């Protein structure tokens, strides 16, 4: 464990010495006709701010917002209202529970 911690510390110290960059002021480079989300088959139900953050170059924040949306969606469909993050996902997707919940949610729409 200490070896992993030492490696993490070395990486963190190296990153801290790298020059800071400003977020992109222009939209992310796109191929002709398709947004990167469409190229990668990213789910269209993600909130619009996720795509806006991504386009503005705020990739970590876009990822964070996408996972918050995913967390809330799994929470809603699983009925596990007291858990978040890893604990929520482990409980929601254990055994056949996830498949049953997903099927039920699809049929409600």
Phi, psi and omega in degrees: 000319182294329177297318178296318179295319178296320179295316178300316180298319179297319178295314181299319179293321178294320179294325180295335181271352178286147179294145179283141178244144175282149175300153180302139179265349178246161178299153177301149180294130182239151172284161184300122171088345182228139174283148179305328177296320180290322178299325185260007178058044177286138186302131184288348181279356178301145180301149181302330181295336177296312180293320179298313178300317179299312181298328181276001177087010179267066188296315178299318180292323177298318178296316179300314180295323178295319179288328174297318178297315179299316180300313180295322180293315178295320178302313182297314184282335181272337183080007179269088189272352183256006182235156175218169174059222183301316181300317178299311183296319180296318180288320184291327186252017177280144178056218180268002184303316183298316182296317179296317180294319180295318179296318179296318180294321180295324183283343179285333185288000000 
